[in-house]
């Protein structure tokens, strides 16, 4: 089996706004940070990101947002304050299927000279050690299953059969 690795990373930024002595995290700023993470670091074009009106500023409190990609797929994202001063880490809560599919197609082209597309399940939670299957289809009609294993920090490996 041949193995290829890829990674999904999170961003961290200070985004609290003080108002009347109560720290507040602006959901619009969080949404923009998530968009930037998906587009610039993961190469996934985003149509919109929607977060709840209130993002709790307490350290460790998790807020979920939904990013809608330009192709209509959605990705569940999370925002987690890392301190009481408004520093927030944003990251995908699930594997970004589009990114995994692009990685498979790219690896097949680079390693084997095969033009292919891949289809992976949507909404696979990021759980270290979890595996899932994607189907790769070559332009000549051949297809194969690719085993994807989730690693720490959203990284993943892909195992291709020989």
C-alpha positions as CSV (number, residue, x, y, z in Angstrom):
1,X,0.0,0.0,0.0
2,X,1.1,3.5,-0.7
3,X,0.5,6.2,1.9
4,X,0.1,10.0,1.4
5,X,-0.4,12.5,4.2
6,X,-2.3,15.8,4.3
7,X,-3.3,18.2,7.1
8,X,-6.1,20.5,8.1
9,X,-4.9,23.3,10.4
10,X,-6.7,25.8,12.6
11,X,-6.2,29.5,13.0
12,X,-6.0,31.4,16.3
13,X,-6.7,35.1,16.7
14,X,-7.8,37.6,19.3
15,X,-11.2,38.8,18.4
16,X,-13.0,40.0,21.5
17,X,-14.7,43.4,21.7
18,X,-15.2,45.0,25.1
19,X,-18.6,46.4,25.7
20,X,-19.9,47.7,29.1
21,X,-17.2,45.6,30.8
22,X,-18.5,42.3,29.4
23,X,-16.2,40.6,26.9
24,X,-18.0,39.7,23.6
25,X,-16.8,37.8,20.7
26,X,-18.1,39.1,17.4
27,X,-19.5,36.2,15.3
28,X,-18.9,38.1,12.1
29,X,-15.2,38.2,12.8
30,X,-15.2,34.5,13.7
31,X,-17.0,33.7,10.4
32,X,-14.4,35.7,8.4
33,X,-11.6,33.9,10.2
34,X,-13.2,30.6,9.3
35,X,-13.6,31.6,5.7
36,X,-9.9,32.6,5.6
37,X,-8.9,29.3,7.1
38,X,-10.9,27.3,4.6
39,X,-10.0,29.3,1.5
40,X,-6.3,30.2,2.0
41,X,-5.0,27.3,4.1
42,X,-7.2,24.5,2.8
43,X,-7.9,25.7,-0.7
44,X,-11.6,25.3,-0.4
45,X,-13.8,28.1,-1.9
46,X,-16.5,29.3,0.5
47,X,-19.9,30.8,-0.3
48,X,-20.8,31.8,3.3
49,X,-20.2,31.1,7.0
50,X,-23.0,31.3,9.5
51,X,-22.3,31.4,13.3
52,X,-24.8,31.8,16.2
53,X,-25.4,35.4,17.3
54,X,-23.7,34.7,20.7
55,X,-20.2,33.1,21.0
56,X,-19.5,32.4,24.6
57,X,-16.1,34.0,25.6
58,X,-15.3,31.5,28.4
59,X,-12.1,29.5,27.9
60,X,-12.9,26.1,26.3
61,X,-16.5,26.9,25.4
62,X,-17.2,25.5,22.0
63,X,-19.4,27.2,19.4
64,X,-20.3,25.5,16.2
65,X,-20.7,27.4,12.9
66,X,-21.5,26.1,9.4
67,X,-19.5,27.0,6.3
68,X,-21.3,26.5,2.9
69,X,-18.8,25.9,0.1
70,X,-19.4,27.3,-3.4
71,X,-20.4,23.8,-4.6
72,X,-23.2,23.7,-1.9
73,X,-21.4,21.3,0.4
74,X,-21.3,22.3,4.1
75,X,-18.6,21.9,6.7
76,X,-19.2,22.1,10.4
77,X,-16.6,24.5,12.0
78,X,-15.8,25.2,15.7
79,X,-14.7,28.3,17.5
80,X,-13.0,27.7,20.9
81,X,-11.9,30.6,23.2
82,X,-8.4,29.8,24.4
83,X,-8.4,32.4,27.3
84,X,-10.7,35.0,28.8
85,X,-9.3,37.8,26.7
86,X,-11.0,36.9,23.5
87,X,-8.3,34.7,21.8
88,X,-10.3,32.2,19.7
89,X,-9.1,29.1,17.8
90,X,-11.1,28.1,14.8
91,X,-10.9,24.8,13.1
92,X,-13.0,22.3,11.1
93,X,-15.1,20.0,13.4
94,X,-15.2,17.4,10.5
95,X,-13.1,16.3,7.6
96,X,-13.4,18.6,4.6
97,X,-14.5,16.1,2.0
98,X,-13.6,18.4,-0.9
99,X,-10.1,18.7,0.4
100,X,-9.7,15.0,0.9
101,X,-11.1,14.3,-2.6
102,X,-8.7,16.9,-4.2
103,X,-5.7,15.3,-2.3
104,X,-6.6,11.8,-3.6
105,X,-6.9,13.1,-7.2
106,X,-3.6,15.0,-6.9
107,X,-1.8,12.0,-5.4
108,X,-3.0,9.7,-8.1
109,X,-1.9,12.1,-10.8
110,X,1.5,12.7,-9.2
111,X,2.4,9.2,-8.1
112,X,0.8,7.1,-10.8
113,X,0.1,9.5,-13.7
114,X,-3.7,8.7,-13.4
115,X,-6.3,11.4,-14.1
116,X,-9.1,10.6,-11.6
117,X,-11.8,12.1,-9.4
118,X,-12.7,11.0,-5.9
119,X,-15.9,10.9,-3.9
120,X,-15.7,10.9,-0.1
121,X,-18.4,10.9,2.5
122,X,-19.5,14.3,3.9
123,X,-19.6,15.2,7.6
124,X,-17.0,12.8,9.0
125,X,-16.1,14.1,12.5
126,X,-12.5,14.6,13.2
127,X,-11.7,11.7,15.5
128,X,-8.1,10.5,15.7
129,X,-7.8,6.9,14.3
130,X,-11.2,7.0,12.6
131,X,-11.1,5.6,9.1
132,X,-13.4,6.1,6.1
133,X,-13.5,5.1,2.5
134,X,-13.5,7.2,-0.6
135,X,-14.0,6.0,-4.2
136,X,-11.5,7.1,-6.8
137,X,-12.6,6.8,-10.5
138,X,-10.1,7.1,-13.3
139,X,-10.8,8.6,-16.6
140,X,-10.4,5.2,-18.3
141,X,-13.3,3.8,-16.2
142,X,-11.3,2.0,-13.5
143,X,-12.2,2.7,-9.9
144,X,-10.7,1.9,-6.5
145,X,-11.5,2.4,-2.8
146,X,-9.1,4.6,-0.8
147,X,-8.8,4.1,2.9
148,X,-8.4,7.5,4.7
149,X,-7.2,7.5,8.3
150,X,-7.6,10.6,10.5
151,X,-4.5,11.6,12.4
152,X,-4.0,14.3,15.1
153,X,-4.9,17.9,14.3
154,X,-7.0,16.9,11.4
155,X,-4.1,15.4,9.4
156,X,-4.9,12.4,7.4
157,X,-3.2,9.6,5.5
158,X,-4.5,7.8,2.4
159,X,-3.7,4.2,1.6
160,X,-3.9,3.2,-2.1
161,X,-3.9,-0.4,-3.0
162,X,-1.0,-1.5,-5.3
